Amino acid sequence: MDLLADARRSDCGVLSTQVLQEYFAATTRKLGTDSALARRKVELFAKFDVVQIETSTIMESIDLHRLHSLSFWDALIIRSAQKAHCVRLWTEDLEAGRRFGDVEVVNPFA
C-alpha cells in the first residue's frame, strides 16, 4: 500500500512543519540523500495540508507529554494531528491502536 499516493489521490493527507523538517534531516543524515533531492521531496510533501507549529500547539504538546508520558516530539505530532481533525496517525513510533482523543495510531508496516 502506498500511503502517500493514496493520500494524494483522496486529497486527505496532512503533515506538520515538524514532519517536513524531520524528513529532511533524517533522509540527508541517515540515508545520505542528496540535499537537492530531499528539498524537492519536501516541496512535494508540502502540497499536502500542512499544520503550522504555533506556540499554543507547543504548550498543548507539553501537556500531552506530561499526561501520557510521551516524548515531546511524539506529543507534538499527535497534537498537530488533533489540530487538523485527523482520525488516523500513521506512524511506527507509537503503539498501534492507541488513541489520543479522536486520533488512532496506525502502524503503516503492520
VOBA-1610 file (N, C-alpha, C; in pm, whole numbers, padded with zeros to 5 digits, always signed):
BEGIN
Met+00085-00117+00000Met+00000+00000+00000Met+00090+00124+00000Asp+00063+00215-00087Asp+00139+00340-00094Asp+00057+00450-00028Leu+00084+00474+00099Leu+00005+00570+00177Leu+00009+00710+00117Leu+00125+00752+00072Leu+00136+00887+00017Leu+00055+00902-00112Ala+00062+00802-00198Ala-00016+00808-00322Ala-00165+00806-00292Asp-00207+00722-00197Asp-00349+00717-00160Asp-00394+00851-00101Ala-00313+00909-00016Ala-00348+01037+00044Ala-00355+01147-00060Arg-00266+01142-00157Arg-00266+01242-00265Arg-00392+01228-00350Arg-00427+01104-00386Arg-00547+01080-00468Arg-00675+01121-00396Ser-00681+01093-00268Ser-00803+01123-00193Ser-00803+01263-00134Asp-00694+01336-00152Asp-00681+01473-00103Asp-00709+01482+00047Cys-00651+01387+00122Cys-00677+01387+00267Cys-00551+01381+00351Gly-00435+01396+00291Gly-00311+01387+00368Gly-00282+01515+00444Val-00229+01498+00563Val-00191+01612+00648Val-00052+01583+00705Leu+00034+01681+00699Leu+00167+01675+00761Leu+00183+01800+00846Ser+00281+01798+00933Ser+00312+01919+01009Ser+00447+01971+00965Thr+00474+02095+01000Thr+00605+02151+00967Thr+00715+02069+01035Gln+00686+02013+01153Gln+00783+01928+01221Gln+00816+01805+01137Val+00715+01742+01077Val+00737+01622+00996Val+00822+01656+00873Leu+00795+01770+00810Leu+00875+01811+00695Leu+01022+01829+00735Gln+01044+01892+00848Gln+01181+01914+00896Gln+01249+01782+00931Glu+01177+01695+01001Glu+01234+01566+01040Glu+01266+01481+00917Tyr+01179+01486+00816Tyr+01205+01410+00693Tyr+01338+01456+00631Phe+01352+01587+00615Phe+01474+01638+00552Phe+01598+01598+00632Ala+01594+01617+00762Ala+01710+01586+00846Ala+01744+01437+00842Ala+01643+01352+00853Ala+01668+01208+00857Ala+01715+01154+00723Thr+01653+01200+00615Thr+01690+01143+00484Thr+01829+01188+00439Thr+01868+01308+00474Thr+02002+01354+00434Thr+02109+01299+00528Arg+02080+01293+00657Arg+02180+01249+00754Arg+02191+01097+00760Lys+02079+01028+00773Lys+02082+00883+00794Lys+02088+00803+00664Leu+02022+00854+00560Leu+02017+00778+00434Leu+02112+00832+00328Gly+02171+00948+00354Gly+02266+01006+00259Gly+02202+01062+00133Thr+02073+01092+00139Thr+02004+01150+00024Thr+02064+01287-00007Asp+02085+01314-00134Asp+02135+01445-00177Asp+02038+01553-00129Ser+02091+01661-00076Ser+02005+01765-00018Ser+01913+01830-00121Ala+01956+01839-00248Ala+01869+01896-00351Ala+01749+01805-00376Leu+01772+01675-00380Leu+01661+01581-00398Leu+01570+01582-00276Ala+01628+01585-00157Ala+01548+01589-00035Ala+01464+01717-00030Arg+01521+01828-00074Arg+01447+01954-00078Arg+01328+01942-00172Arg+01349+01881-00288Arg+01240+01863-00385Arg+01128+01778-00326Lys+01165+01674-00253Lys+01063+01589-00190Lys+00987+01666-00084Val+01055+01750-00008Val+00987+01833+00091Val+00887+01925+00020Glu+00927+01981-00094Glu+00835+02064-00172Glu+00710+01986-00211Leu+00729+01862-00254Leu+00615+01778-00292Leu+00527+01745-00171Phe+00590+01709-00059Phe+00513+01679+00061Phe+00436+01802+00111Ala+00491+01919+00088Ala+00427+02042+00134Ala+00300+02075+00055Lys+00271+01998-00049Lys+00145+02016-00123Lys+00026+01957-00046Phe+00056+01870+00053Phe-00050+01823+00142Phe-00090+01939+00233Asp-00199+01922+00308Asp-00230+02021+00411Asp-00115+02018+00512Val-00066+02134+00549Val+00046+02143+00643Val+00002+02219+00768Val+00016+02153+00882Val-00015+02216+01010Val+00108+02294+01054Gln+00088+02423+01077Gln+00196+02509+01125Gln+00208+02493+01276Ile+00329+02476+01323Ile+00352+02464+01467Ile+00351+02604+01528Glu+00255+02625+01616Glu+00240+02755+01683Glu+00271+02738+01832Thr+00284+02848+01900Thr+00312+02844+02043Thr+00206+02764+02118Ser+00079+02784+02084Ser-00028+02710+02152Ser-00015+02560+02129Thr+00028+02519+02010Thr+00047+02378+01979Thr+00160+02320+02066Ile+00265+02398+02085Ile+00377+02354+02168Ile+00331+02336+02313Met+00256+02433+02366Met+00211+02425+02504Met+00117+02306+02524Glu+00027+02283+02429Glu-00065+02169+02438Glu+00010+02037+02425Ser+00118+02036+02348Ser+00201+01916+02334Ser+00275+01885+02463Ile+00318+01988+02531Ile+00381+01968+02662Ile+00282+01901+02757Asp+00158+01944+02753Asp+00055+01883+02838Asp+00034+01736+02801Leu+00029+01705+02670Leu+00016+01565+02625Leu+00136+01483+02671His+00254+01539+02658His+00377+01474+02702His+00368+01438+02850Arg+00324+01530+02929Arg+00316+01509+03074Arg+00205+01411+03110Leu+00092+01421+03044Leu-00024+01336+03076Leu-00004+01191+03034His+00060+01169+02919His+00070+01034+02862His+00213+00976+02863Ser+00307+01046+02925Ser+00447+01001+02930Ser+00502+00972+02790Leu+00475+01062+02698Leu+00525+01053+02560Leu+00649+01139+02546Ser+00727+01111+02441Ser+00833+01206+02410Ser+00765+01337+02366Phe+00831+01446+02390Phe+00773+01574+02347Phe+00747+01574+02197Trp+00841+01519+02118Trp+00829+01522+01972Trp+00710+01439+01924Asp+00686+01323+01986Asp+00568+01244+01952Asp+00440+01319+01991Ala+00442+01382+02108Ala+00326+01459+02152Ala+00296+01573+02055Leu+00400+01635+02001Leu+00381+01744+01905Leu+00316+01692+01776Ile+00354+01575+01731Ile+00292+01516+01612Ile+00146+01481+01640Ile+00120+01423+01757Ile-00018+01389+01793Ile-00104+01514+01800Arg-00053+01616+01867Arg-00132+01740+01882Arg-00158+01805+01746Ser-00061+01797+01655Ser-00080+01851+01520Ser-00189+01774+01447Ala-00190+01641+01464Ala-00295+01558+01403Ala-00431+01595+01460Gln-00439+01615+01590Gln-00565+01656+01651Gln-00610+01791+01599Lys-00517+01882+01588Lys-00548+02017+01540Lys-00605+02014+01399Ala-00559+01917+01318Ala-00606+01904+01179Ala-00729+01814+01168His-00783+01770+01282His-00902+01684+01286His-00879+01550+01216Cys-00758+01498+01228Cys-00728+01366+01171Cys-00790+01257+01259Val-00824+01145+01198Val-00874+01031+01275Val-00771+00920+01283Arg-00671+00922+01194Arg-00563+00823+01193Arg-00429+00894+01188Leu-00337+00841+01266Leu-00199+00888+01264Leu-00112+00769+01226Trp-00056+00774+01106Trp+00028+00665+01056Trp+00169+00685+01107Thr+00214+00594+01195Thr+00349+00601+01249Thr+00389+00465+01305Glu+00517+00437+01296Glu+00569+00316+01359Glu+00628+00347+01495Asp+00628+00473+01533Asp+00694+00516+01656Asp+00607+00508+01781Leu+00478+00484+01764Leu+00386+00476+01877Leu+00312+00343+01872Glu+00253+00304+01983Glu+00180+00178+01993Glu+00055+00180+01904Ala+00051+00087+01809Ala-00065+00076+01719Ala-00191+00050+01801Gly-00298+00117+01761Gly-00426+00102+01830Gly-00447+00200+01943Arg-00342+00263+01988Arg-00355+00361+02096Arg-00433+00482+02043Arg-00516+00538+02128Arg-00598+00653+02090Arg-00562+00774+02175Phe-00565+00887+02109Phe-00548+01016+02176Phe-00666+01101+02131Gly-00773+01100+02208Gly-00896+01164+02164Gly-00949+01091+02044Asp-00975+01163+01935Asp-01028+01104+01813Asp-00919+01045+01722Val-00793+01061+01759Val-00682+01016+01674Val-00638+00876+01715Glu-00642+00783+01620Glu-00596+00646+01643Glu-00461+00627+01578Val-00369+00566+01649Val-00236+00537+01595Val-00244+00408+01513Val-00192+00415+01388Val-00190+00300+01299Val-00046+00282+01250Asn+00004+00159+01260Asn+00137+00129+01210Asn+00127+00097+01062Pro+00192+00173+00976Pro+00181+00150+00831Pro+00249+00021+00786Phe+00331-00039+00872Phe+00403-00160+00834Phe+00339-00287+00889Ala+00232-00272+00966Ala+00166-00390+01026Ala+00079-00460+00924
//
